[in-house]
Amino acid sequence: METLHPPLDAAFLRTVPIFGGLEDTELERLWSYTEVHAHGTGEVILREGDLAKEMFVLLEGSVEIFSTDPTTGAEQVLRTLNKGDCFGEMALIDIQPRSASVRTLSPVRLMVIGFDDLIRVYQFNMQTYTIIVLNIAREISRRLRRANEQLARVGHHDPSGP
């Protein structure tokens, strides 16, 4: 893993849902608090069960989210994410161990937003902090709705179901 800090691309960050409603000056301040990490193809960025204290925004590349069956060791790919998507955001809300693992499918660059970075935003501007946390909650809610829809479709077509 390589740590970088390229210039801010505010136009791109404005397209990322968790930054919706933020002004360029707010994005610049948040950007100054964060790090950018680079990973090669096939690297596991985080593992299911690890302690969680940061989230990630894909600035470049793609990753797969997967879970491993503790009994068989079989991996189940849950989702593929691409540039502009984020992952690990649950860590900043519930402060629980990672619920899945993440592996790179290509070289990636990631904006890393730690819990401490959000606290710094809170200390500087509570309104910006509130917007970011609400946007993270919306993203988690969208994912939960998508998962519920998928479960409903599976349950609807399950021949062993009621």
C-alpha positions in Angstrom: 0.0 0.0 0.0 1.2 3.4 -0.9 0.0 6.6 0.8 -0.4 9.7 -1.5 -2.2 13.0 -1.3 -2.9 14.3 -4.8 -4.6 17.6 -5.4 -8.3 17.8 -4.6 -10.7 17.0 -7.5 -13.8 18.8 -6.1 -15.8 18.2 -9.3 -15.4 14.5 -8.8 -16.1 14.5 -5.1 -19.3 16.4 -5.6 -20.6 13.3 -7.6 -20.0 11.1 -4.6 -23.3 10.7 -2.7 -21.8 11.0 0.8 -20.5 14.5 -0.1 -23.8 15.7 -1.6 -24.6 19.3 -0.5 -21.1 20.2 0.5 -19.5 23.4 -0.8 -16.0 23.3 -2.3 -14.5 24.9 0.8 -16.0 22.1 2.9 -14.6 19.5 0.6 -11.2 21.1 0.6 -11.1 21.0 4.4 -12.2 17.4 4.6 -9.7 16.5 1.9 -6.9 18.1 3.9 -7.8 15.8 6.9 -7.8 12.5 4.9 -5.2 10.3 3.3 -5.2 8.6 -0.1 -4.0 5.0 -0.3 -3.0 3.1 -3.5 -3.3 -0.7 -3.7 -2.5 -3.1 -6.5 -4.8 -5.7 -8.0 -5.8 -8.6 -5.8 -5.0 -7.0 -2.5 -7.3 -7.5 0.5 -7.9 -4.0 1.9 -9.9 -5.1 4.9 -11.1 -8.3 6.4 -14.4 -9.4 7.9 -14.2 -9.2 11.7 -11.4 -6.6 11.7 -11.7 -3.6 14.0 -13.2 -0.7 12.0 -12.3 2.9 12.3 -12.5 4.3 8.8 -14.4 4.3 5.6 -13.2 4.5 2.0 -14.2 6.3 -1.2 -13.0 4.8 -4.5 -11.2 7.5 -6.4 -10.0 5.0 -9.1 -10.5 1.3 -9.8 -12.8 -1.3 -8.5 -13.2 -3.7 -5.6 -15.3 -6.6 -4.6 -17.1 -7.0 -1.2 -17.1 -10.6 -0.1 -18.0 -12.7 2.9 -16.4 -16.0 4.0 -18.4 -18.9 5.4 -16.6 -19.7 8.7 -17.5 -23.4 8.4 -16.5 -24.1 4.8 -14.2 -21.2 4.0 -16.2 -20.6 0.8 -16.3 -17.0 -0.4 -19.5 -15.3 -1.5 -19.1 -12.1 -3.5 -21.7 -9.6 -2.3 -21.1 -6.7 -4.5 -18.7 -5.0 -6.9 -17.9 -1.3 -6.4 -16.4 1.2 -8.8 -15.0 4.7 -8.9 -17.2 7.1 -6.8 -18.6 4.3 -4.6 -17.8 4.1 -0.9 -17.4 1.2 1.5 -16.8 0.7 5.2 -19.2 3.6 6.1 -21.0 1.4 8.7 -17.8 1.6 10.8 -18.3 5.3 11.3 -21.9 4.8 12.5 -22.0 1.6 14.5 -18.3 1.2 15.5 -18.6 -2.6 15.1 -16.1 -5.1 13.5 -16.1 -5.3 9.7 -19.1 -7.2 8.3 -17.4 -8.2 5.1 -14.0 -8.3 3.4 -12.9 -6.1 0.5 -10.4 -7.1 -2.3 -9.2 -5.0 -5.2 -10.1 -6.1 -8.7 -7.8 -3.5 -10.3 -5.3 -1.0 -9.1 -7.2 1.4 -6.8 -6.8 4.8 -5.2 -8.9 5.3 -2.0 -9.8 8.3 0.0 -9.6 7.2 3.6 -11.9 8.9 6.0 -11.3 8.0 9.6 -13.5 8.5 12.7 -10.9 11.1 13.8 -11.3 13.0 10.5 -15.0 13.3 11.1 -14.5 14.5 14.6 -12.2 17.3 13.2 -15.0 18.2 10.8 -17.4 18.3 13.7 -15.1 20.6 15.7 -14.7 23.0 12.8 -18.2 23.0 11.4 -21.1 21.0 12.9 -23.3 21.7 9.9 -20.8 20.0 7.5 -20.5 17.1 9.9 -24.2 16.7 10.1 -24.6 16.7 6.3 -21.9 14.0 5.9 -23.4 11.8 8.6 -26.9 12.1 7.1 -25.5 11.3 3.7 -23.8 8.2 5.1 -27.0 7.2 6.7 -28.8 7.7 3.4 -26.3 5.5 1.7 -26.6 2.7 4.3 -30.4 3.0 4.0 -30.3 2.7 0.1 -28.1 -0.4 0.5 -30.5 -1.9 3.1 -33.5 -1.3 0.7 -31.6 -2.9 -2.1 -30.8 -5.9 0.1 -34.5 -6.1 1.2 -35.7 -6.1 -2.4 -33.2 -8.9 -3.3 -34.4 -10.9 -0.3 -38.0 -10.4 -1.3 -37.3 -11.6 -4.8 -35.5 -14.7 -3.6 -38.2 -15.4 -1.1 -40.9 -14.9 -3.7 -39.3 -17.5 -6.0 -38.2 -20.0 -3.4 -40.1 -23.2 -4.1 -39.6 -24.3 -0.5 -41.2 -21.1 0.8 -44.9 -20.7 1.9 
